[in-house]
Amino acid sequence: MEDDDENPVAFSKSIVADYFDQADLTFKQMDEYLEKQDLKNISKLGHFLKGSSATLGLTKLKDSCEKLQHYGDRLDEAGHNRVSDSQVSLRNCKKTIEQARREFKEVEDILQPFYQDD
C-alpha cells in the first residue's frame, strides 16, 4: 500500500487519542505535585507535555508547558533568571497549569468532533 492510499484521519486518530489520554493523566499528576509542592516533578511533566504538544503542532500549549518546565526549575518565565522564592514558583505553576488546561480544552473541543466515530 502506498502512502497516498492511506486515510490520514485513520492514521492520526490513534495518535491524537493517545495524546488526549496522556494529557489528561499529566494534568492530574501536575495537580498532585502542586499539592505536594514538588516543583521538580512539575518541571518534568511540563517538559513531557511540551514535547507531545510540539509534535502535534499545538504551539500555545507547548509554550505554556515550557513555562511550567521553567517555573518548576525555579526560573522565570523565559528560563533565564533564578527565582529564589519557591512560593513564587508554585504560584506561577498553579496559574500556568490552569492556563494550559484551558488551552488543552480548546484543542480537545476542536479536534474531538473531527476524530469522533460515525
Secondary structure by P-SEA (a helix, b strand, c coil): cccccccccccaaaaaaaaaaaaaaaaaaaaaaaaaccaaaaaaaaaaaaaaaaaacaaaaaaaaaaaaaaaaccccccccccccaaaaaaaaaaaaaaaaaaaaaaaaacccccccc
